[in-house]
Amino acid sequence: MTRDQIKEIVLNIISVVAPDADLSNVKSDVRLRDQLEMDSMDFLDIVMELRKRYKVEVPKEDYPRLATLDGCAEYLTPRLEGVGVR
């Protein structure tokens, strides 16, 4: 799975978790919570969706690594290796 595919997955999950969020101009290097006005529960819902859909466990100490879209792609790329896009 490519980094771009992973970014699309994260954006898709965000669209489910925060359906009112405007995803049209999300910057890859800016904190998602700042851009999309998500709260901590929204963020936890994203982590839970990653676990449910892709069996990815993200320990609490790694949460800061998922702050940006680029960070998500970097963190998830090795963890989603060999997984098909859903």
Residue pairs with C-beta under 8 A, 6 or more apart in sequence:
1 77
1 80
1 81
1 82
1 83
1 84
1 85
3 73
3 74
3 77
4 73
5 85
6 72
6 73
6 76
6 77
6 80
7 28
7 69
7 72
7 73
8 85
9 54
9 76
9 80
9 85
9 86
10 46
10 69
10 72
10 73
10 76
11 23
11 26
11 69
13 46
13 49
13 50
13 53
14 21
14 23
14 32
14 36
14 38
14 42
14 46
15 21
15 23
16 49
17 38
17 42
17 45
17 46
17 49
18 36
18 38
18 42
21 36
21 37
21 38
22 36
23 36
26 32
26 35
26 36
26 69
27 35
27 69
28 68
28 69
28 70
28 73
29 68
29 69
29 70
30 68
31 67
31 68
32 38
32 43
32 67
32 68
32 69
32 72
33 39
33 42
33 43
33 67
43 63
43 66
46 66
47 58
47 63
47 66
50 56
50 58
50 76
51 57
51 58
53 86
54 79
54 80
54 83
54 86
56 76
56 79
56 80
58 66
58 75
62 75
65 71
65 74
65 75
66 72
66 75
